[in-house]
């Protein structure tokens, strides 16, 4: 498979949770899309039909992977854009509370803080990081719910530790919380789950699920999406509205009665073809279950090998549940070590909280690449 990804030549890539490399098929699809649009005219009837078709095909391809209706998917640019659609679309009232895990991405936290400032909403944090090796996330979350809690924000796969949360159980506990004065919504940051885990969002019971195509799907940056539970379409107000939000079959141009109402205006449509090409390539290798199994098996192999290196401590005390493996190195500056690794053509990243290094395996990572990483680490930390 590595020969299908030009970016993997002459390097050892362990940064899929940051950004996946584009396969050649996606590059070809993107270039072909731009060629077609320019050859037939970038603005005209034929091109207008093309961009609508590209949007519909991409929405359908994503929905099929997530096990949901296409009408529940809004196309966005990235996870943060999707989270912001949900965050700003709720009708906030003074005194409402947002419950957030202590493992969320700074970009999402910043949006939540601004909402709290503008609407006199309160933010509460619950200690999810402490449940990595012991404790029950469901019990921790429910213990921090309050009557005024209006929204719970958490990730499906934690970006800093790789922990996979039991979303179905969490969703059920939140929605059944007896003291709630109003419905409690659930917003999931799915940056590290889409393309990694086999998913059927309808079975998870979540309300909003924001994701991107440029990580585990190895699609182009600039294409992501937001799943909105179908029965909540009328509850979530669009913050930005444009021509893509409108129903042109009706004379008064109302908002479309599905998730397309949260899309705004012109996008880089050839990128949609690139994402579909990436998804198709993964499907040709195997099912989402087969891919996830291979990813986790390789992450487990990496986790086992890391523990054999003196001076390295893995954050997980048990085998990984995802493709993310975080570890700490005694008496070493993690930032300098990651730079030294990159100088040797090994691509990893640092995490600030907790202070660690994160490595990611995909299903096409080889054990030989993992062995080479272990040898390089051993040499560098002597």
Steps between C-alpha positions, in 0.01 A plus 500: 500500500785743570570529128153656458596796725773725353560673835613174662808468281832530686343552842340320794162660558324473838284815489166379363317658794639836388457463127492201272698494175302536178496191280589547135139418409380801701761729343389385155133554585565851629705599196245343268221691671672833450579413139138415429366819659748721318451330166121537507506843666527570874152657510217380283201267488709189441742583782216591735350155446844346555561664837156397624574145388841503668346619827226237490738215416738600780220533754375154400846342521552640849154399617559143381820479705326636810181297469265800484268666243670741260259773614656495847844602369610861451823544305750724681869588480621325817411379850514846656254639245263214573526552875431871457182433300366298793633729773361822355175345379363425846262760646709581807341658807678666796578239762530210253805281557737321262677190633835434332765234548852598603635339180343721234685686226588867569312616191173360633564632851558850362161498326328381817662775705377764256146363518518515879617862483230615259199315639578476873537123469711308752765241418577192710784253445495133591820294556510260206878468479504322836286217358763390246611200704237480774154635567174511304453795259121457514495537879737797490290687242167439671648609834572844350161554333279769651143617454614788277739292287395562141790349305771238557811527281742208473704304248436147376873422490709728720761680294760504777483143634312296238235390751175389335186603686187280525282753319179297491505453878597863558223628271237288673610619845497867398164490324344316793637733768192550721583843646541681167268798454530478120643266240875450533673496162814299426768643270780262401838603365560211259836612362666173603217253445372548144711286270643310797204330670210317335202727562123495505406837645133414526590236759715737706219739592708816458346830386788666314812327366768722341774342288758559231620316193868591519608275788421126500316514167817651345293749303584860410503767767200729473224236488316376809148461623248519780240237577182647649250260648206524254238583762709797613525678165227745601655558845843613380502851354750568218748771594626555145255487209573512128370383166578135579271521805187579299221294344464628141193287433289747698441866403585648840834313515473352851782307663540145372335251732812290558863548600580689180350809670831528693709519181571852381647576159778426251754231590798339330284230341783295343610422857173311541606261224834461674335393824277250319805354329672456836195334655470268197865397534447402865184307413689304236749383763234369736196577711505765771511220758798336330683831472439588864617157612825537304558853632451394861713187458786711365457756779515215750821376343648851527380528864663167585830595336514841669475337839817306428702822467663619821387850595169491311161486671176453309201692636272201441561218744299266279501438126372790284139518383585728209791585273643766735784408735626767742818462701744693716878489501683547828740794524442611142340810350222356287506786251873461435463124473223530239721739304790251522269225380389708204862566413523121467181497283265378774186714531327514841361788707500639850194547724497775764252350748609250607858575399576210265577383148227351282552242227223373271473181297275454197399166350776533240772571756745207502661326795833573331428874527413458867820304561700776331334761723588300812861471388521874435343587835736264680796668333382854571418458869820322602 
